[in-house]
Structures are given as C-alpha cells and as structure tokens.
Amino acid sequence: MKIKDRLAVYFTLISTTVLLAVLFAVYFIFIKFLESDFYDRLYDRAFINANLYLEADEISADSLKRVKTEYLETLNGEIVRIYDSNNKPRFITDNQQFWTNDFINKVRKAKKLRTKDGLRQTVGIFYRDNQGDFVILASAIDNSTYNRIGKLRLIMIATFIIIVVGLLLSARWMANKILKPLDIFIEEVKKIKSSNLDFRVQESKNKDEINLLAQNFNQLMDHLEQAFILQKTFVANASHELRTPITSLLMEAEIALSQPRNTEEYQKALRSVVDDADKMNATINSLLSLAQADLELGATQTETVESMNYFGSCKRIGHKKTNKVSLLSI
C-alpha cells in the first residue's frame, strides 16, 4: 500500500473512531435525557392523581377541573394505582393488585422510587394525607421517545456514512497534496541513467522532510558522479600503465627472435622480458590490493582512509557502509 493510501486510511480510522465515540455519547445521553424527562412526567402524573383523589375534598371544584383539563392526555399503557397502609388499592375503580407488596413497601421506605422493566417505566411516591398514608404508583410506556430514538438512530447512521466517505475523500486529497513533491521526486529519479549522472532532482522551498530528502539525494549524486569520474580516470591510467610494459615486452621478444643470437644475447633479452613482466605484475598486484581494500572498507562504517595508487598519488576517500562493492577510487 502506498504511503498516501496509508495516510488516508489511518486518518479516516482515527477520525471515524472519534466520530463514533461522539455519536454514541450523544445517543446515550439523549436516551437518558428522554427517560429522565418521562420519569418527571410520571412523577407529575402521580402527584396529580394524589391531588385528584386525596385532596379533592380540600380544593375547589374549579381547581379540580383545571387540574383535570391540564392533564387529559393518556400515556401509552398508563397504569396508576393508589395503595393504602395495608397495600390495598383505593379510590380507582380497578382494584387489581398490579404491584407486589414487596415493591410497595420498598416505595414506602424510600419515599420516592423509579424503575424500568423493559420498555415500561414506573415511579412511586409515598404520600401522607389526613386520610392516611398512601403509596401512589404510575407506570407507562414512552412510545414517542422510542420513535424519536429510532429516527435519531437512522439519522446518525446516515450521517456517519456520509461523514466517513467525506473523511476518506478529503484524507486522500490531503495526502495527495502533501506528498505531491514526493511524486515529483520519484519521477525525476526515474530519469537518472548512467549517461546523465550530472542530473539533479528539484529541491522545493519548503523546509520539510521531502526537501531534505532531495538535498541528500543530490549530495549522493555528487559523490556518485565524482566516483564514476575517478573510476574512468583510474581505468584509463591503469590501462596506460599496463600497456607500456606489455608493449616493451613484445618489442624485446620480437627483437630477440628477429635473427639468431648467441646465449648471452638471449639471456639479456629474457632478463629484459622478466623486468617488464615484474613491472606488469606489480601493477596488477596494486590493482588487486586497491580492490581488496575497497571490498573490506565497503562493509564497515563510514570512515576516512588513505589509498595509495600505483602512480604514487594519495587521496582521502570517504567510504560508506554498504552491502555492495564500492567503486575504485584514486
């Protein structure tokens, strides 16, 4: 996978993770808020029923009518019960024992309680009246809240998909924009051949890592070009130095064979051939020594050494650690 693709994927993953966390937080906070709001409505319903059934003898007819008209809406699956001190239902025509004695006693002990069983929410209050002590329980299912939660969930899913696609496209565009100098650098590097080692990649004005890479690459090309020049010079000089003793050796042999000679003259010619062969052997040994030294230094850390060539010149050479055989230098 290319760097720009990895950057786009990583950025999208991080952003979507944060987005998911935010959406989940908003979703659950919204659910808890609606549940709390419905509990408050149930508490209001319980107190209203207390006013309707327990305080009716103490308030005017107009007040009772106003309370009734204000809370005419019936909640979904609404159940309201008023229990006396013996945990028996009172005042409401439906005498069904909907809640257990343990739950009613728990409300009486806690004074105020709320609970949830599946989709049904229930609240209970302990109410003290001149007629006695009562426990009022109100329960209902908040269908409107669950409908709103369902719509919110669909909206969040659609929003999440749209944002993820937008993030991926924007991350891809941003990665292309940031790494465009790297693409230019790669295309320029492809143009470099052995015939144009003087070519240099373009350096941008931005002080970033890509510009630093281009600068270091151009410096490497400077050293490489110089190494190739030194190699060509070395090959030319070595060829010249090897050609001279070979030419001399051939001339001596041809002269010796041009006509019959006595033993002393043949010995003189052979000594001359041996001298030229020794010179050629010395040159070859020097070349082998330089090559061996270059092989050994090519596998070590960067350091400055002195290399002596056959012609007696001395040059300081910087060898860098590499797994390949470096070029011969003089």
C-alpha positions in Angstrom: 0.0 0.0 0.0 1.3 3.4 -0.9 2.1 6.0 1.8 -0.7 8.3 0.6 -3.2 5.4 0.9 -2.0 4.5 4.4 -2.2 8.1 5.5 -5.8 8.4 4.1 -6.8 5.1 5.8 -5.1 6.0 9.2 -6.6 9.5 9.2 -10.1 8.1 8.3 -9.8 5.4 11.0 -8.8 7.8 13.7 -11.5 10.3 12.7 -14.2 7.7 12.5 -13.3 6.3 15.9 -13.6 9.8 17.4 -16.8 10.3 15.5 -18.3 7.0 16.7 -17.4 7.9 20.3 -19.1 11.3 20.0 -22.2 9.8 18.3 -22.5 7.0 20.9 -22.1 9.6 23.7 -24.8 11.8 22.1 -27.1 8.9 21.5 -26.9 7.5 25.1 -27.1 11.0 26.6 -30.2 11.7 24.5 -31.8 8.4 25.6 -31.1 9.1 29.3 -32.4 12.6 28.9 -35.7 11.4 27.4 -36.0 8.7 30.0 -35.5 11.2 32.8 -38.0 13.5 31.2 -40.6 10.8 31.1 -39.9 9.9 34.7 -40.6 13.5 35.5 -43.9 13.3 33.6 -44.8 10.1 35.6 -44.0 11.9 38.9 -46.3 14.7 37.8 -49.0 12.2 36.9 -48.6 10.6 40.4 -48.9 13.9 42.2 -51.9 14.9 40.0 -53.6 11.7 40.9 -52.9 12.4 44.6 -54.5 15.8 44.2 -57.4 14.4 42.4 -58.2 11.6 44.7 -56.8 12.5 48.1 -57.0 16.3 48.2 -60.3 16.7 46.3 -62.2 17.5 49.4 -59.8 20.3 50.2 -59.7 22.1 46.9 -62.5 23.9 45.0 -64.3 22.4 42.1 -62.8 24.9 39.7 -59.3 23.9 40.8 -60.1 20.2 40.4 -61.5 20.9 36.9 -58.4 22.9 36.0 -56.1 20.0 37.1 -58.2 17.5 35.1 -58.2 19.5 31.9 -54.5 20.2 32.1 -53.6 16.5 32.2 -56.2 14.9 29.9 -53.6 13.2 27.7 -53.4 9.5 28.4 -50.0 7.9 28.3 -49.4 4.7 26.4 -50.1 1.7 28.6 -50.7 4.0 31.5 -51.4 2.4 34.9 -52.0 4.4 38.1 -52.6 2.8 41.5 -53.1 4.2 45.0 -52.4 1.8 47.8 -53.3 2.4 51.5 -51.3 1.4 54.5 -52.4 -2.2 54.0 -51.2 -2.2 50.5 -54.7 -2.4 49.1 -55.7 -0.4 46.0 -58.0 2.5 46.8 -60.1 5.2 45.0 -59.6 3.8 41.5 -62.4 1.6 40.3 -59.9 -1.0 39.0 -58.9 -2.9 42.2 -56.3 -5.2 40.5 -53.2 -5.7 42.7 -50.8 -4.7 39.9 -47.6 -4.4 42.1 -46.4 -6.8 44.8 -46.4 -5.9 48.5 -42.6 -6.0 48.5 -42.4 -3.3 45.8 -45.0 -1.2 47.5 -43.1 -1.4 50.8 -39.9 -0.5 49.1 -41.5 2.7 47.8 -42.9 3.4 51.2 -39.4 3.0 52.7 -37.6 5.0 50.0 -40.3 7.7 49.9 -39.6 8.2 46.2 -38.6 5.5 43.7 -38.3 4.9 40.0 -37.6 1.8 38.0 -37.7 0.4 34.5 -38.9 -3.0 33.3 -38.2 -3.5 29.6 -39.9 -0.6 27.9 -42.2 0.2 30.8 -41.1 3.0 33.2 -42.6 3.1 36.7 -42.4 5.7 39.5 -43.7 5.5 43.0 -44.1 8.2 45.8 -45.1 8.0 49.4 -47.9 10.4 50.1 -49.1 11.3 53.6 -52.7 12.7 53.8 -55.2 13.3 56.5 -57.0 10.2 55.4 -53.8 8.1 56.0 -50.5 7.1 54.4 -50.6 6.1 50.8 -48.3 4.9 48.1 -49.0 6.2 44.6 -47.6 4.3 41.6 -47.7 5.5 38.0 -46.4 3.4 35.1 -46.5 3.9 31.3 -44.5 3.1 28.1 -43.0 6.1 26.3 -43.6 5.2 22.7 -42.9 8.7 21.4 -39.4 8.6 22.9 -38.6 5.3 21.3 -40.0 6.5 18.0 -37.7 9.6 18.3 -34.8 7.4 19.3 -35.4 5.2 16.2 -35.4 8.2 13.9 -32.3 9.6 15.7 -30.5 6.3 15.1 -31.3 6.3 11.4 -30.1 9.9 11.1 -26.9 9.1 13.0 -26.2 6.1 10.7 -26.8 8.1 7.6 -24.7 11.0 9.0 -21.9 8.6 9.9 -21.7 7.1 6.4 -21.7 10.5 4.8 -19.0 11.8 7.1 -16.9 8.7 6.7 -17.0 8.9 2.9 -16.2 12.7 3.1 -13.3 12.0 5.5 -11.9 9.3 3.2 -12.1 11.5 0.1 -10.7 14.6 2.0 -7.9 12.5 3.5 -7.0 11.1 0.1 -6.9 14.6 -1.4 -4.9 15.9 1.5 -2.4 13.0 1.3 -2.0 13.7 -2.5 -1.5 17.4 -1.8 1.1 16.8 0.9 3.0 14.0 -1.0 2.9 15.7 -4.4 6.6 16.8 -4.0 7.5 13.2 -3.3 5.8 12.1 -6.5 7.7 14.7 -8.4 10.9 13.5 -6.7 10.2 9.9 -7.8 9.5 10.8 -11.4 12.8 12.8 -11.5 14.8 10.0 -10.0 13.5 7.7 -12.8 15.2 10.0 -15.3 18.6 9.3 -13.9 20.7 6.9 -16.0 24.4 6.1 -16.1 24.7 8.5 -19.0 23.4 11.6 -17.1 24.8 11.4 -13.6 25.0 15.2 -13.7 21.2 15.3 -13.4 19.9 16.7 -10.1 16.4 16.5 -8.7 14.4 19.6 -8.0 14.6 21.0 -4.4 11.5 22.8 -3.1 11.5 25.9 -1.0 9.6 24.1 1.8 11.8 23.2 4.8 10.2 19.7 5.1 11.4 16.1 5.1 10.9 15.7 1.3 13.1 18.7 0.6 15.7 17.3 3.0 15.5 14.0 1.1 16.0 15.8 -2.2 19.0 17.7 -0.8 20.7 14.5 0.5 19.9 12.7 -2.8 21.6 15.4 -4.8 24.6 15.2 -2.5 24.7 11.5 -3.0 24.6 12.1 -6.8 27.5 14.5 -6.4 29.6 11.8 -4.7 28.5 9.2 -7.2 29.3 11.3 -10.2 32.7 12.0 -8.7 33.2 8.3 -8.1 32.4 7.5 -11.7 34.8 10.1 -12.9 37.5 8.8 -10.7 36.8 5.2 -11.9 37.1 6.2 -15.5 40.3 8.1 -14.8 41.6 5.1 -12.9 40.8 2.7 -15.7 42.4 4.9 -18.3 45.6 5.3 -16.3 45.8 1.6 -15.4 45.3 0.7 -19.0 48.1 3.0 -20.0 50.4 1.6 -17.3 49.7 -1.9 -18.3 50.1 -1.2 -22.0 53.6 0.2 -21.6 55.3 -3.0 -20.1 53.3 -5.2 -22.4 54.5 -3.2 -25.4 58.1 -3.3 -24.2 57.8 -7.0 -23.5 56.6 -7.7 -27.1 59.3 -5.5 -28.6 62.0 -7.3 -26.7 60.7 -10.7 -27.7 60.4 -9.7 -31.4 63.9 -8.3 -31.5 65.3 -11.4 -29.9 63.5 -13.6 -32.4 64.3 -11.4 -35.4 67.6 -13.3 -36.0 69.7 -16.0 -34.5 71.7 -14.9 -31.5 74.2 -16.3 -29.0 73.4 -17.4 -25.5 74.4 -14.2 -23.8 72.1 -12.1 -26.1 69.2 -14.4 -25.4 69.8 -14.2 -21.7 69.9 -10.4 -21.9 66.6 -10.3 -23.8 65.0 -12.7 -21.3 66.1 -10.5 -18.4 64.5 -7.5 -20.1 61.3 -9.5 -20.6 61.4 -10.6 -16.9 61.8 -6.9 -15.8 58.8 -5.9 -17.9 56.8 -8.8 -16.5 57.8 -7.8 -13.0 56.5 -4.2 -13.7 53.3 -5.6 -15.1 52.9 -7.9 -12.1 53.5 -5.0 -9.7 50.8 -3.0 -11.4 48.3 -5.9 -11.3 49.1 -6.5 -7.6 48.5 -2.8 -6.9 45.1 -3.1 -8.6 44.2 -6.2 -6.6 45.3 -4.5 -3.3 43.1 -1.5 -4.1 40.1 -3.7 -5.0 40.5 -5.8 -1.8 40.8 -2.7 0.4 37.7 -1.3 -1.2 35.8 -4.5 -0.6 36.8 -4.6 3.1 36.1 -0.9 3.7 32.8 -1.1 1.8 31.4 -3.3 4.6 32.4 -1.0 7.5 31.1 2.2 9.0 31.9 5.5 7.3 35.5 6.5 7.9 38.3 8.4 6.2 41.2 6.4 4.8 44.2 7.0 2.6 44.5 5.0 -0.6 47.8 4.9 -2.5 47.6 4.1 -6.2 50.3 2.7 -8.4 51.4 6.1 -9.6 52.3 7.3 -6.1 49.4 9.8 -5.6 47.4 9.8 -2.4 43.8 10.7 -1.9 41.5 10.7 1.1 38.4 8.6 0.4 35.2 8.5 2.4 33.7 5.0 2.3 30.1 4.5 3.4 28.7 1.3 4.8 27.1 -0.8 2.0 26.4 -4.3 1.1 27.6 -3.8 -2.5 31.2 -3.5 -3.8 32.0 0.2 -4.0 33.8 1.9 -6.9 37.6 2.0 -7.1 39.0 5.5 -6.4 42.4 7.0 -6.8 
